[in-house]
Amino acid sequence: MSFMNKSAAELIVDKHTEALRRGYRVWPSLGFGRPPAMGDARWTPDLILAIWTQAETGRPPDGGLEYRVGASGGGFDALEFRLLPADRRLPADRRLPADISVDTSLHLNRRGNGLQVEIPIPWYGAGMSFGSVSVRGVRGSIG
């Protein structure tokens, strides 16, 4: 659609979309500091900007942005996975046999307030932590 055929609302959306895109390309460089009023303890400004950078480039950002965890101090923010270099991994003959099961289940809401849930596999649910979802939503998703 050409510029002349767009409504005022469409032009406003285009203008703001382009401004956001340019901003998200510039902000991760931290040339203007960290943006005020962006993010929260789980989705910090660093995480938001780093994810944008990774989506555009396919690589973690340079320049000091924390791109691995949030700042809530608990839940998935407390997890960190470090893989050993190949030369430090166990050789195949010393690994667990395929017929031995490993329990990957997690008990959620261990503080004891409300519904207690155990999930067999720790899936990450696209940004919504267990405590951020209503009881109705949790019950609907677990059967």
NORQUICOR-V864725 format. One line per field, one symbol per residue. ss: DSSP state (~ for helix, > for strand, _ for the rest). A space follows every 50 residues. Layout:
# NORQUICOR-V864725
ss = ???
This chain:
# NORQUICOR-V864725
ss = __~~~__~~~~~~~~~~~~~~~~~~~~_________________~~~~~~ ~~~~~~~_________________~~~~_______~~~___~~~______ _____>>>________>>>__________~~~__~~~~~~~__
